[in-house]
């Protein structure tokens, strides 16, 4: 039996990072806002259990649809990013002039990083790219990408449930709505707090800013008929 070549391709060695912290926070924020647009628009004083049931079905259905859409967009943007990177690799490998190859590499790097590299560093990167084995001719999606898409869907879908659970377990509609909104407020603050910690901003201020922004966005969504 022959030995299988298990060396990863260039495409597989440089995957898009699956669901980094900002990706996760963004998806949860989107799910919370969509769910809030449903719970915030219901008039509890004049609504019966049937109206609340329809609201719950609508919120879950909406986030399911948007979760699927976000997952598809995630796959599409992943493939596009990978294709652009692969095109750059092929361009560098075809380029006969090292200076042109260096410029191509510099354009692909963050400006600050590129400004710190010396010509010898660029040449080292160029030689590394030239030495890459098994460079695919076109970009493709991997199993990890589909796992990432599933993660995107689940984040949007599952972020609905903390806001709708009070309506399932609390019989009194007004108390259920207040509990749901209290959970939404806490989630918006925690999302902003986490966002601040990850991005280097003051977590408490970012949490309060995200809370205020989220409430404004929800009010806008409801006012526009969302």
N, C-alpha and C positions, 0 to 999 in steps of 0.2 A: 504494500500500500504506500502510495507516495505521500510526502509530507505536505500538508496544506499550508499555503502562505498566509499567515495570520497577521502580517504587518499591516497596521492601519494605513489607509490612504491619507493624502493631505487633507481631503475633505472631511474625513472622520477625526483627524487630529485637531482640527480647529472648528469645533461645532459652536453654534451660537449657544451661549449660556442659557440653560433651561430655567425659566422662571426665577430670575434674580429677585432680591427683596422688593425693588421698586415695581417690577412686574406683578408680583403677588399683591402688594398693597393697592396697586391701580385696579386690579381685577376685583378685589374685595370692595374697594370704594365704589366702583361702578355698580356692583350688585346691590350694595346697600342703598345707593341713590335710586336705583330702579324700583326696589321694593318700597322705599319711602314714598315714591311718587304714587303708589297705590294706597298704602296705609294712610298717607297724609290727605288724600282726596276724599276719603269716605266720611260721610256725615253721620256720626254715631247716633245723634239724637233722633234721626229719622230713619235709621237703617235697622232692618230686622236681621235675623240670623241668615236668611237666604242671601241678603245683600253682602253680608260679611263673607259668606261662603264663596260668592262670585268674586269678591275682591281677592280672596286667598288664591283661588284658581287662576285669576288673572295675573297676580304677582308671580306665582310659581311658573306659569306658562311663559310670561314675558322674559323672566330671567333664564328659563330653559332655552328659549329662542336666541336670546342674546349670547348665552354661553356657547351655543353651537356656532353662531356667527363669529364670535371672538376666537374660537378654536380654529376655524377655517382661516381667518385673517392671520392668526399666529403662524400657521403652516405656510401661508402664501408669503408673508414677509420673511420667514426663515429661509425659504427657498430663494427668494430674491436676494437677500443678503449673502447667502452662500454662493449664488451665481456670480455676484459682483466680485466677491473675493477670489473666486476661482478664475474669473476672467483676468484679474490682476496678476495672479500667479502665472497664467499662460503668457501674458504679455511680457512679464519679466523674463521668463524662460526663453522667449523668442528674441528678445532684445540683444543685439550684438554689441551695442555701445554701453559699457558699464555705467557711464554718467547718466544716461537716460533711464536705465534700470534703477539707479539710485533715486532719481526724481520720482519715479513711479512709486517706489517704496515710501518715500517721504510724504507723498500725497495721501497714502493709505494710513499713515500714522497720525495720532493727535499732534497738532502743531507744536505743543510744548515738548513732547517726547522727541519729535523730529529735530527740533532746534538744539537738543542736547547731544545728538549723535554726531560722531566724527565720520569722515569719509571711510575710515577703516571699519567702522561699525556697519555702515550701509553695505560695504563690500562683503562683510561677514554674513549679513542677512541675505544678500543676493546669492552668494555661494550656497547657503543653506537651502534656498528655494530651488536652485538649480539641481541640488542633490536629492530633492524629494523623489521617492519612488512612487510608482503607481498613481500619478496624478490623474484623476478622472477627467474625461472630456467634457462632462456637463454635471451640473449640480443635481443632487438628489436628496430626498428626505430619508431620514433614518428612523429606526425604532424609537430612539430617544426623542426625536421631534414629535412623534405621535403621542408619546407619554407626556411631553410638555403640553401638547394641545389638549389632552385629557385633563391635565392639571388646570389649564385655563378654564375649561368648561366647568369643572367641579368648583373652582373658586367662585365663579359668578353664580352658579346654581345654588351652592350651599350657603352663600352669604345671605340668601333670602330667608332661610329658616329661623334664625334668631329673632327676626322681626315678625314672623307669622305664628310662631309657636304660642305666644300669649293668647291669640284668638282661639287656639285649639284647646287650651287648658284652663282658661279663665272664662267663666260663663257670663260675667257681667261685662257688656261691650265697652263701656267707658273706661273701666279699670284695665281691660285688655289693651285698649288703644294707648292709654297712658304708659302702661308697662312696655309696649312695643316701641313707643317713641323714646322712652328712657333708655332702652337697649340701643336704639339707633344713635342717640346722642353719645353714649359711651363708646360705641364702635367708631363713630366719626372721630372722636377725640383720640382714641387709641391708634387709629390709622395715622392721624397727623403726628402723634407723638413718636410712633415708629419711623415715620417718614423723616422727621427731624433728626432722630438719632442716626439714621442711615446716611443722610445728606450733609450732616455736620451743622445743622441749624439747631437753635434752642428747642428741645423737645416739647416743653410746655407751651411756648408761644406757637409753635407749629401745630400742636394739637388743638389749641383754641382757634387758630386761623382756619384749620381744616374743618372744624365744627361749624364756624360761621359761614365758610364758603359752601359747605355741604347743605346747610339749611337754605341759603340763598338759591342754590341750584335747584333744590327740590321745589321751593316756592315758584321758581321760574318754570320748571317742568309742569307743575300742576296748573299754573296760570295759562300755559300754552296748550293745555288739553292733554298733556302726557299722562 
